[in-house]
Amino acid sequence: MTVCQDSAADAGAAQSSSPAASDESAAATPSGSSAPDGGRSSADKGSASGGKGTEGGAGSGADTGDGTREAVGQSCGANDINWSTRSETQAGGYILVMAKAKSGITCVLPAALPTVAFGSDGTEAGPAEQSVGQPITLSGGTTAYAGVNPKSTGGDGGKELDSIIVAVGDSDPDPVSLSVGTITVQDPIVTNWHTSPTDAVPFN
């Protein structure tokens, strides 16, 4: 009887030690080493998916509302802008072109001349300033100004027109036509973009 009891006790001890051995084996195995997809656990996948377009991800820029993000500071196109013009008498008379970003748009006018053309032959205004201006970010109430002198030479020559075509650089795909009243065009010039209208007077 003593031998039987000892054997039963040994068997019970062996069974009770199995879960502990199992736990020790699990602890020795690195977390996720047996997970599919090259060893990535579900927690790893979750952190990797929190990228562009999510609040907690690494994506940057403005939320477009459809789960993606758009870079802030994009270049302006003519169709991003509300345009207006005003006739001025200073410097022999010129046209003040005013540009404001449309509602909800933030964009940058590059440090380059606006492209201003006249008539069906596409005569372009040359530079009224010797140096290149600074980029201007349009957003909210910010207005950029450029001055256009349609006739920078004396005399009676030139052609009469009533509108100008304005674009943000030569590669702008959407130039706009702005009514300016009757003007005489000959050797036109245009200033850089400025944040103050007093800086946009196109002196010869």
JOTAFEN-V167506 format. One record per pair of residues at least 24 apart in sequence whose ideal C-beta (glycine too) atoms are under 7 Angstrom apart, sorted by the first residue. I is the first residue (numbers start at 0). J is the second residue. If there is no record, write none. Layout:
I/J
I/J
This chain:
71/105
72/107
73/106
74/106
74/107
74/109
75/106
75/107
75/108
75/137
75/167
76/167
76/171
76/173
77/165
77/166
77/167
77/171
77/173
77/174
77/175
78/173
79/104
79/106
80/137
82/165
82/175
82/177
84/177
84/179
86/180
89/200
90/148
90/200
90/201
90/202
93/146
93/147
93/148
93/200
93/201
94/147
94/149
94/163
94/179
95/144
95/146
95/196
95/199
96/144
96/145
96/147
96/165
97/142
97/144
98/137
98/142
98/143
99/137
99/142
100/137
100/138
105/136
105/138
106/137
107/134
107/136
108/134
108/135
108/137
108/143
108/167
108/192
109/134
109/168
110/134
111/168
112/189
112/191
113/145
113/165
113/167
113/189
113/192
114/166
114/168
114/169
114/171
115/147
115/163
115/165
115/187
115/189
116/164
117/149
117/160
117/163
117/184
117/187
118/158
118/160
118/184
122/184
122/187
124/187
124/188
124/189
125/188
126/188
127/188
127/189
127/190
127/201
127/202
128/190
128/191
131/191
132/191
132/192
132/193
135/192
135/194
143/192
143/193
143/194
144/193
144/195
144/196
144/199
145/189
145/190
145/191
145/192
145/199
146/189
146/190
146/199
146/200
146/201
147/187
147/189
147/201
148/187
148/188
148/201
149/182
149/183
149/184
149/187
150/183
150/184
150/185
150/187
151/186
151/187
151/188
151/203
152/185
152/186
156/185
157/183
157/184
157/185
158/184
159/183
160/184
